[in-house]
Amino acid sequence: MNNSILQRLRSRPKRPFWKLPQHRLPVLSLYKTLLKISKKFPEDIHRKYLFYSIRDKFRVRRHETSVTNTIEFLKEAKECRNTLLKALNGDVEAFQHIDDLTWGRKGSLKEILTWVILFHFDIDNYFKEAHACIKIKLRTKKWKKRAKSKRGILRVISDTRTKASRMKDSHRAYKIPLDRRLYSPPRVQLIIKSRMPKKKKHFWRTGLVRHRIITQLGYRLQRIRGWRQPTWISMMMNKRINQHNKRLERYNLLESYLEMVRAEVLMMRQLDPKLATDVEGFEKLIIQEMTESKKYHERMLKLKAKSQLDDS
């Protein structure tokens, strides 16, 4: 028993086969040759089908580590290459086989097309045959059935790959949509309804009344009755009122200082004209400070007078 285990360990390669260049290079060359052969077909629909199907087959099995499965897949790929070469050389059977697969007369596309046709024309039989593959709950009304099953049909039409390939590569870049040349849904006659005149929705909620108020400073504000004012608005208004009061107090204080300085200058001139020259600079500084806030003070007086006229 121990000898057989040791023998297996001795014969085991250091690197797995899928990392060896002796395996990777032939597989890549086979993949490239298959894609090149698919581009040689004259019709666009054949080229498109072969290109997407070859790429999908190789992509699904790119992480294959089993030796037996890899050998079977490579044999299948070589048979596919031989069939494509036969079809290009003029073999009728090989070309007919590829044409049937492309147009959905056989293979996985045939099942998808049967589901789509049954969905559009015979909804009852569609549920009997397709609900095993596409999980749909049966409904009593037909319009409900259609609405529920539309997701499954759209998923199949937008991506015709197998479930395994969809789970491995779920990104939309790898999707293979159903070609529109294979099947186009029946035209539906739309009934255009006459447009009803839209009712203007009231901007305010029921129970709320918008009204205008005039503040002490003379500002006109829109307020709402039946609605609690947010805290940040109250704090903002409170801050502005305090700032306004500080400005008015500062202006009144400067006016009182100016009167005091002028009275002092007058008194100094009466006592001694030389002493009055020392106090003249203070008056200029106070006037300079007052001119900066004079515009704001005058504007506030105008607003106050205007609000008094409105009240009267």
PyMOL commands that set and color helices and strands:
alter all, ss='L'
color gray80, all
select helices_A, chain A and resi 2-11+17-19+21-38+44-60+67-89+92-102+108-121+123-130+142-158+163-168+172-174+231-271+273-276+280-311
alter helices_A, ss='H'
color red, helices_A
select strands_A, chain A and resi 209-214+220-225
alter strands_A, ss='S'
color yellow, strands_A
deselect
rebuild
show_as cartoon
